[in-house]
């Protein structure tokens, strides 16, 4: 989805204007075809060693980007940057760029499921919890339709808002413009939360995930009593805010076990558990296995 969402808006811009505004080429580490996770085989036009100069390079990677090592394209990418080009990524490609030091000093985003592991691996990089981020010469997206929004935004910057609107309409897409709207949409899409107050409470929980807050403090920020917040959460989820928060932190723990190399004990500490045994009990109660077994799997 993210791969198509990079290219298709460019094609639409060319078709709508009747002009060749954009050209694109597919580059892989080698000449060999790349099989996507859905089984579709993509044949590259160039291997990285022979790739032509580019104004923009967009790295597209699936869910294994935290473990992906592809050194061959880096010289091409660095040369593009020296020549004044731009570099970006969709989905989890930000892992690849960050590991190469190409996101130092820039804000970025990536798929929400991989954000906890990214924060632990690269605490010095500003992670924005948005669908896409354009920060000077770095362009990153969480993937999916977020990549489409990002490309529509770029087309608007290059050729005006009217063409951007037409490209969005071409794909029957209601463009999300404001940064705050993008952030709220991402959270609502991820959680399926309907109630705006509950959505704000969950947003506070996510902001505080590295420094867990008391439910009473979150309720106070929203101008509610604990009882009011309790009732709203039970209508939305069937459980109270404390239980929701507990499950949220354990989801973060599971993501860290999968996508990071943090020792299991440190994962528990990062998720607010001072006692390792209490972390193991809580994890087993929710996922039916221990953190250690989850890491080995």
ZAZA-671043 format. One line per 10 residues: number of its first residue (from 1); their letters; for each residue x, y, z of C-alpha. Coordinates in pm, whole numbers, plus 32768, in hexadecimal, padded with zeros to 4 digits. Layout:
BEGIN
NUM) A) X:Y:Z  ...
//
This chain:
BEGIN
1) XXXXXXXXXX) 8000:8000:8000  810F:80F7:8064  81E0:80A1:7F31  80BC:80E2:7E43  805B:821C:7F03  81AE:82B6:7EB4  8199:8281:7D3D  8028:829F:7CE6  7FFA:840E:7D4A  811C:8468:7C64
11) XXXXXXXXXX) 807B:83AD:7B45  7F30:845C:7B8C  7FD9:85B2:7B8F  806E:856A:7A37  7F1F:84EF:79B1  7E51:8610:7A3D  7F39:871E:79B4  7F90:866D:7870  80FB:86BC:78BF  8221:85EA:792E
21) XXXXXXXXXX) 8249:868B:7A83  82E4:8557:7B20  83BA:842E:7AC1  8403:830D:7BAC  84E2:81DD:7BB0  84F4:80AD:7C94  8643:8062:7D36  869F:7F2E:7DFF  87E4:7EC4:7EA9  8821:7DD2:7D87
31) XXXXXXXXXX) 878F:7D82:7C31  86BD:7C6B:7CC5  8541:7C94:7CD4  84AC:7CE5:7E28  8383:7C1E:7EA8  828F:7CEA:7F75  81E3:7C5B:80A8  80A6:7C26:7FD8  8165:7B4E:7EDF  8175:7C4E:7DC5
41) XXXXXXXXXX) 82CD:7C5A:7D23  835F:7DB2:7CD9  8472:7DC4:7BD4  8566:7EE3:7C11  85DB:7FC3:7AF7  8735:7FE6:7B93  8817:7F51:7C97  888A:8054:7D96  89ED:8056:7D0D  896C:80C9:7BB7
51) XXXXXXXXXX) 8848:81A2:7C25  8822:82F8:7B80  881B:8443:7C3A  86CF:8493:7CE3  8627:85C1:7D7C  8574:84E2:7E78  85C4:8387:7EF6  84AB:82D7:7FB3  8507:81A0:8079  83ED:80A4:808A
61) XXXXXXXXXX) 840D:7F88:8183  832A:7E90:822C  8312:7E2D:8399  8473:7DA1:83B1  8520:7EF2:837F  85A0:7EF0:84E6  867A:7DC6:8482  86BB:7E25:8317  8824:7E61:82B1  8851:7EDC:814B
71) XXXXXXXXXX) 899E:7F8E:8128  89AE:7FA0:7FAB  88B1:80BA:7F78  894E:819E:807F  8A5C:8231:7F9E  8951:828A:7E9A  8879:8326:7FAA  8999:83F0:803C  89FF:8469:7EE2  8899:84DF:7EA5
81) XXXXXXXXXX) 88A0:85A5:7FE9  89EE:8645:7F90  8955:86B6:7E47  8833:875D:7EFD  8737:8642:7EE4  8633:85CB:7FDE  8615:847F:8091  84E0:83E5:812A  8439:82A4:8193  82E8:8201:81BE
91) XXXXXXXXXX) 826E:8101:82BB  839E:8088:8384  84A8:810C:8296  8504:8213:8399  85BF:80FF:8455  86A6:80D4:832B  86E7:8248:8309  8719:827B:847F  8812:815E:8498  88DF:8206:8387
101) XXXXXXXXXX) 88D7:8352:8443  8804:83F4:8332  86F3:846F:841E  87D5:8514:8520  8755:8676:855F  860A:8637:84AB  84AA:85E1:8519  8414:84A4:848B  82FE:83A6:84A8  82C5:8237:845D
111) XXXXXXXXXX) 81B8:812F:848B  8115:8156:85DF  8152:7FEC:863F  82CB:801C:8626  82DF:816D:86D5  832F:80E8:8835  8457:8020:87B4  84CD:8147:86E2  84C8:822C:8814  8599:8136:88DA
121) XXXXXXXXXX) 8693:8104:87BF  86B4:8273:875B  865B:834E:8888  8716:8477:87F0  8631:8486:86BD  84EE:854C:86D4  83CF:845D:8690  828B:850C:862E  814F:843D:865E  80B7:84AA:8516
131) XXXXXXXXXX) 8051:8408:83CF  816B:84B9:8318  827F:85B3:8364  8335:8698:8270  8465:8732:8319  853F:87EB:821F  85E9:86DA:814E  8555:85B5:820F  83FD:852D:81BB  836C:840C:8284
141) XXXXXXXXXX) 821A:8364:829A  8176:825F:8377  8114:81A5:823A  7FC7:813D:81A7  7EE9:8261:8144  7FD6:8340:8207  80CA:831D:80E7  7FB9:8396:7FFB  7F7D:84CA:80D3  80F2:850D:80DE
151) XXXXXXXXXX) 8115:84FE:7F64  7FE3:85DC:7F30  8083:86D8:801C  81C9:86CE:7F54  8111:86FA:7E0B  8061:8829:7EA0  81AD:88C0:7F08  823D:8886:7DAD  8117:88E6:7CD0  800D:898F:7DA5
161) XXXXXXXXXX) 7EE7:8931:7E80  7DF1:8912:7D5E  7EB1:87F2:7CC1  7ED8:8751:7E19  7D5F:8762:7E46  7D25:86C9:7CF0  7E18:85AB:7D38  7D68:8561:7E82  7C16:8561:7DD0  7CA5:847A:7CC3
171) XXXXXXXXXX) 7CCB:8372:7DD3  7B7D:83C6:7E7B  7C4B:8433:7FA5  7BEA:8534:80AB  7D34:85E0:80E7  7D9D:861F:824F  7E4E:876F:8261  7E91:87E4:83C5  7FA0:8742:8495  7EB5:8721:85BF
181) XXXXXXXXXX) 7DAE:867F:84E2  7EAD:8584:8460  7F14:8528:85C0  7DAE:8500:863B  7D4F:8437:8508  7E71:834A:853D  7E09:830B:86A5  7C99:82E2:864E  7CEA:81F1:8533  7DD2:8122:860F
191) XXXXXXXXXX) 7CE7:8109:8735  7B8B:8124:869D  7B2D:820E:87BC  79EB:82D0:877C  79D0:83A9:88B4  7AA4:84E7:8898  7AE7:84F9:8A10  7B60:8391:8A1A  7C35:83DB:88E8  7CDA:84FD:89A2
201) XXXXXXXXXX) 7D13:8421:8AD4  7DBC:8314:8A01  7E90:8420:895A  7F07:848C:8AB5  7F5B:8323:8B06  802B:8308:89CA  80E4:844C:8A15  813A:83C9:8B6F  819C:8269:8B0B  8308:82A2:8B6F
211) XXXXXXXXXX) 829F:833C:8CBD  8158:8293:8D25  8058:8381:8DB9  7F4D:833C:8EBC  7DEE:8321:8E2E  7D87:8438:8F1D  7E86:8521:8E79  7E01:84D2:8D1D  7C9A:850B:8D92  7CFF:8658:8E2D
221) XXXXXXXXXX) 7D9F:86CB:8CE6  7C54:868B:8C39  7B88:8736:8D4A  7AE1:85F0:8DB3  7AC0:8526:8EF0  7B4C:83C3:8EF4  79E5:8344:8F03  7982:8402:8DC8  7AB2:8381:8D0C  7A68:8221:8D8A
231) XXXXXXXXXX) 7905:822C:8D00  7975:82B2:8BAD  7A7E:81A1:8B85  7989:808E:8BE5  7892:8107:8ADE  79A7:8111:89D7  7A6E:7FD8:8A31  79B6:7F1B:8B40  7AE0:7F4E:8C2B  7B5B:806F:8D03
241) XXXXXXXXXX) 7C78:815D:8CAC  7D6F:80B1:8D96  7D3C:7F61:8CEB  7D4F:8006:8B93  7E96:80AF:8BF8  7F23:7F65:8C77  7ED3:7EB8:8B2F  7F61:7FDE:8A6C  80B1:7FC7:8B21  80BA:7E4F:8AE9
251) XXXXXXXXXX) 807B:7E81:8974  81A7:7F69:8978  826D:7E58:8A2A  820E:7D5B:891F  827E:7E49:880A  83CB:7E80:88BA  8400:7D0A:88DF  83C3:7CDB:876A  846E:7E0E:86D6  858A:7E60:87C5
261) XXXXXXXXXX) 86B8:7DB6:885F  8674:7E3A:89BE  86A3:7D31:8ACD  8555:7CA9:8B45  8581:7D3C:8CA1  85C4:7E95:8C0F  8488:7E79:8B3D  83C4:7E4D:8C80  846B:7F7D:8D1A  842C:804D:8BE2
271) XXXXXXXXXX) 82BB:7FF7:8C00  829F:8064:8D6C  82D2:7F17:8E20  83CC:7F38:8F3B  83AE:7DC6:8F8E  840B:7CC7:8E82  8325:7BC1:8F18  81FA:7CAD:8F09  824F:7CF8:8D9C  8257:7B84:8D4A
281) XXXXXXXXXX) 810A:7B47:8DFC  8061:7C6D:8D50  80E8:7C0A:8BFA  8079:7AA0:8C21  7F1E:7B0D:8C95  7EE7:7BD8:8B56  7FA5:7B10:8A4C  7FA6:79AF:8ADC  8120:798E:8AD0  824F:7A1F:8B80
291) XXXXXXX) 8320:7B41:8AF8  844B:7A59:8AD6  838B:795F:8A01  82FF:7A7C:8930  8461:7AFC:88EC  84DE:79A3:8889  83B3:796E:87A1
//
